[in-house]
Amino acid sequence: MQLFKRENYLKKIRGFYDAADIIKVITGVRRCGKSSLMLTIADELVDRGVSEDNIIYIDLDKHGYRNIKSADQLDALIEEKTMDIKGTKYLFIDEVQNVDGFEEVLNGFRSEDDYSIFVTGSNSYLLSGELVTKLTGRYIEFEIYTLSFEEYESMKLFYKKSISSNPLEELSSYIIDGGFPRSIQFDSVADRRTYAQNVIKEIFEKDIRRIKVKDRDAFEIVKNFIINNYASPISINNIVDSLRKNGNKITKPTVIKYVHALLDAKIIYDCSRYDMKSKKSIKGEKKYYLADLSFYYALNTDNQMNYGPCLENIVYIFMQKVMIMR
């Protein structure tokens, strides 16, 4: 299948295609299009004249590779796939954080000077701990987001999906449908909503489970509270008080742990108040924005549109993109 080119990201990465001394780390919320971006890069390399034999793609979430869990197993797999290849090897590894100790493996092949390495990860665990300490200065991060409104319309045209002649109606569809690239393939709102619900479920099963949530019901309550109050100023104490009023005796440290898990999984982004003299700032009030608005509409099926927080969320994510595109 022909892939939609996300040019805004590709133009930032192209200059590093042949940089064997720098590991290219592509991060972003699960299902935002990281794998497709890597496949697009591989296609561009072939179009440029690189032999397909020199392009090695390993998806550690797929059948056949899910049993690769240790550094030794990953090292042996890469060695097996590249031992007879001459010249620069372009190594693409999807969901590399599935392997314990992957940092040493990446650094080992990077130091051989004939591997241009690209890796993806769905959460900030990828850029924590060992990777930061062992690969400082030897990797560069490219954070990918779900589709912008511009990309949403362009991708619909690319896949021959209809676009409303009414800009407000099209914007409303974007807000409700969200910007997950795969969801554009589905024709009904119900199917797109089901897809978003399953993305959230997959994030919990594959990313958030790392923090060992003991009370899943309590986590769901915190997650839903944050999502339902996106773009509103709230504090951890607000969350604790609201939940306790509803009979939930959740503790503040637990709420903090769950909020950090949502941030690490890139479901939400936080924005602190800029007015440091404000009493609200002292109380720790922040706004939380959604990585994708479909997370909200997957939980709320009435489709009532409040454009204020929706547009604020869109602008916040857009500004995040602008900052990384500079």
BATORFI-678432 format. One record per residue (C-alpha): residue in three letters; z, y, x. Coordinates in pm, whole numbers, padded with zeros to 5 digits, always signed. Each point is the difference from the previous one (the first is absolute). Last residue first. Example, Ala and Ser with C-alpha at 12.3 -4.5 7.8 and 13.67 -1.06 7.14 Angstrom:
<atoms>
SER+00714-00106+01367;ALA+00066-00344-00137;
</atoms>
This chain:
<atoms>
ARG+01409+02474+01232;MET-00047-00298-00234;ILE+00368-00101+00018;MET+00117+00332-00141;VAL-00274+00011-00262;LYS+00100-00344-00123;GLN+00361+00107-00051;MET-00130+00311-00177;PHE-00198-00219-00240;ILE+00308-00213-00067;TYR+00196+00313-00095;VAL-00286+00143-00206;ILE-00039-00321-00202;ASN+00376-00018-00064;GLU+00009+00363-00115;LEU-00300-00068-00222;CYS+00177-00291-00169;PRO+00334+00185-00017;GLY-00157+00284-00203;TYR-00274-00196-00181;ASN+00238-00179-00234;MET-00232-00254-00160;GLN+00127-00248-00255;ASN-00167-00333+00079;ASP+00254-00193-00215;THR+00010-00295+00240;ASN+00263+00113+00244;LEU+00073-00241+00287;ALA-00361-00039+00119;TYR-00041+00370-00075;TYR+00257+00093+00264;PHE-00137-00229+00273;SER-00349+00117-00101;LEU+00097+00337+00144;ASP-00048-00129+00355;ALA+00210+00052+00310;LEU+00251+00151-00240;TYR+00193+00315+00082;TYR+00377+00032+00037;LYS+00158+00341-00011;LYS+00317+00062+00190;GLU+00353+00121-00067;GLY+00249-00059+00279;LYS+00294+00187-00146;ILE-00038+00260+00275;SER-00357+00058-00115;LYS+00120+00054-00355;LYS+00249+00254+00130;SER-00296+00187+00148;LYS+00028+00132+00353;MET-00249-00257+00138;ASP-00276+00119-00231;TYR-00277-00244+00100;ARG+00119-00269-00240;SER-00069-00350+00126;CYS-00316-00196-00088;ASP+00008-00376-00035;TYR-00291-00241-00016;ILE-00018-00298-00237;ILE-00156-00346-00015;LYS-00037+00016+00378;ALA+00180-00333+00051;ASP+00239+00182+00232;LEU+00060+00270-00261;LEU+00075-00257-00271;ALA+00234-00183+00239;HIS+00170+00330+00088;VAL+00066+00055-00371;TYR+00150-00350-00026;LYS+00235+00046+00296;ILE+00111+00344-00123;VAL+00071-00149-00343;THR+00206-00278+00160;PRO+00196+00249+00211;LYS+00075+00202-00318;THR+00141-00295-00191;ILE-00138-00152-00321;LYS+00241-00026-00291;ASN-00269-00001-00270;GLY+00140+00100-00338;ASN-00261+00256-00101;LYS+00219+00286+00119;ARG+00023-00190+00331;LEU-00378+00011+00037;SER-00016+00374-00054;ASP+00288+00066+00240;VAL-00151-00217+00277;ILE-00343+00159-00038;ASN+00135+00352-00002;ASN+00217-00082+00304;ILE-00312-00114+00185;SER-00151+00337-00076;ILE-00265+00118-00242;PRO-00261+00275-00021;SER-00283-00123-00225;ALA-00344-00092+00139;TYR+00057-00365-00100;ASN+00270-00061-00260;ASN-00143-00318-00156;ILE-00082-00143+00343;ILE+00346+00070+00140;PHE+00179-00144-00306;ASN-00234-00302-00010;LYS+00075-00087+00362;VAL+00376+00048-00048;ILE+00002-00222-00312;GLU-00223-00261+00167;PHE+00239-00013+00298;ALA+00294-00057-00231;ASP-00185-00285-00173;ARG-00093-00150+00338;ASP+00362-00026+00104;LYS+00012-00156+00346;VAL-00289+00195+00151;LYS-00053-00147+00346;ILE-00140+00304+00184;ARG-00315-00196+00090;ARG-00060-00072-00370;ILE-00141+00352-00019;ASP-00326-00090+00173;LYS-00156-00324-00123;GLU+00157-00076-00340;PHE+00082+00359-00089;ILE-00340+00131+00107;GLU-00169-00283-00191;LYS+00185+00094-00320;ILE-00103+00365+00037;VAL-00361-00108+00057;ASN+00032-00226-00305;GLN+00094+00291-00222;ALA-00293+00200+00137;TYR-00240-00285-00089;THR+00144-00027-00350;ARG-00061+00372-00046;ARG-00362-00034+00113;ASP-00047-00292-00239;ALA+00149+00194-00293;VAL-00215+00305+00079;SER-00310-00220-00030;ASP-00303-00023+00230;PHE+00152-00143+00317;GLN-00183+00065+00328;ILE+00170+00339+00035;SER+00331-00185+00034;ARG-00106-00133+00342;PRO+00004+00346+00160;PHE+00358+00081-00107;GLY-00018+00364-00103;GLY+00185+00016-00328;ASP-00130-00103-00340;ILE+00219+00244-00194;ILE-00046+00299+00230;TYR-00366-00078+00067;SER-00072-00036-00373;SER+00168+00335-00065;LEU-00214+00158+00273;GLU-00313-00142-00165;GLU+00104+00140-00338;LEU+00068+00337+00159;PRO-00341-00003+00173;ASN-00188-00078-00328;SER-00333-00159+00092;SER+00188-00329+00030;ILE-00094-00229+00287;SER-00154-00344-00055;LYS+00032-00273+00265;LYS-00298-00067+00225;TYR+00206-00138+00292;PHE-00083+00300+00220;LEU+00035+00235-00297;LYS+00353-00127-00063;MET+00070+00030+00372;SER-00106+00363+00006;GLU+00215+00082-00304;TYR+00311-00162+00150;GLU-00077+00140+00346;GLU+00008+00355-00140;PHE+00314-00074-00200;SER+00164-00135+00315;LEU+00002-00376+00043;THR+00317-00174+00117;TYR+00139+00113+00334;ILE-00068-00109+00358;GLU+00221+00086+00296;PHE-00170-00016+00339;GLU+00248-00072+00278;ILE-00078+00014+00372;TYR+00117-00256+00251;ARG+00078-00012+00371;GLY+00218+00309+00033;THR+00312-00197-00089;LEU-00095-00367-00024;LYS+00327-00174+00081;THR+00246+00239-00164;VAL-00207+00091-00305;LEU-00123-00352-00063;GLU+00347-00148+00051;GLY+00187+00205-00256;SER-00212+00161-00266;LEU-00370+00055-00044;LEU-00079-00323-00183;TYR+00321+00026-00198;SER-00161+00312-00147;ASN-00193-00201-00255;SER-00331-00157-00082;GLY-00117-00082+00351;THR-00341+00000+00159;VAL-00123-00075+00351;PHE-00297+00108+00215;ILE-00030-00111+00362;SER-00276+00080+00247;TYR+00035-00284+00247;ASP-00160+00019+00345;ASP+00275+00186+00187;GLU+00226-00306+00056;SER+00305+00220-00072;ARG-00087+00011-00369;PHE+00014-00381-00014;GLY+00358-00004+00126;ASN+00108+00303-00202;LEU-00122-00159-00321;VAL+00182-00326+00076;GLU+00322+00177+00099;GLU-00003+00200-00324;PHE-00065-00307-00220;GLY+00360-00110+00053;ASP+00040-00156-00343;VAL-00337-00027-00173;ASN-00043+00129-00357;GLN+00002+00351+00152;VAL-00369-00052+00084;GLU-00107+00055-00358;ASP-00374-00009+00088;ILE-00104-00053+00363;PHE-00333+00135+00127;LEU-00099-00074+00361;TYR-00313+00158+00146;LYS-00068-00194+00319;THR-00163+00195+00281;GLY-00225-00205+00224;LYS-00042-00376+00005;ILE+00133-00235-00268;ASP+00095-00357+00097;MET+00381+00042-00022;THR-00005+00224-00308;LYS+00089-00217-00300;GLU+00227-00241+00187;GLU+00182+00280+00182;ILE+00058+00183-00327;LEU+00143-00313-00162;ALA+00217-00086+00303;ASP+00154+00348+00006;LEU+00064-00010-00374;GLN+00173-00338+00026;ASP+00207+00113+00299;ALA+00108+00319-00180;SER+00124-00201-00296;LYS-00097-00003-00368;ILE-00354-00135-00022;ASN+00039-00234-00298;ARG-00166+00256-00225;TYR-00319-00019+00207;GLY-00197-00272-00176;HIS+00031+00157-00341;LYS+00012+00378+00025;ASP+00287+00242+00060;LEU-00043-00011+00379;ASP-00355+00134-00029;ILE-00164-00053+00341;TYR-00333+00166+00080;ILE-00167-00050+00339;ILE-00304+00213+00083;ASN-00166-00093+00330;ASP-00203-00279-00161;GLU-00141+00256-00244;SER-00171+00160+00300;VAL+00051+00375+00032;GLY-00324+00192-00059;ARG+00114+00314-00181;ASP-00065-00162-00338;VAL+00236-00279+00111;LEU+00269+00256+00088;GLU-00051+00176-00332;ASP+00048-00329-00185;ALA+00328-00063+00189;ILE+00121+00350-00092;THR-00086-00069-00365;LEU+00196-00326+00020;MET+00296+00196+00135;LEU-00027+00248-00288;SER-00023-00286-00249;SER+00323-00143+00142;LYS+00180+00335-00028;GLY-00112+00068-00357;CYS+00312+00118-00185;ARG+00094-00359-00091;ARG+00348+00017+00158;VAL+00118+00352+00078;GLY-00129+00139+00327;THR-00035-00071+00370;ILE-00289-00039+00245;VAL+00112-00050+00362;LYS-00269+00045+00266;ILE+00127-00142+00329;ILE-00094+00221+00295;ASP-00112-00121+00345;ALA-00315-00168-00131;ALA-00129+00329-00142;ASP-00345-00109-00123;TYR+00044+00087-00368;PHE+00230+00295+00080;GLY-00242+00287-00070;ARG-00093-00169-00326;ILE+00354+00019-00143;LYS+00017+00354-00137;LYS-00358-00011-00133;LEU+00082-00328-00173;TYR+00289+00149-00194;ASN-00186+00281-00175;GLU-00307-00225-00025;ARG+00150-00255-00232;LYS-00312-00215-00005;PHE-00039-00210-00315;LEU-00068-00358+00103;GLN-00305-00204-00088;MET+00091-00346-00127;
</atoms>
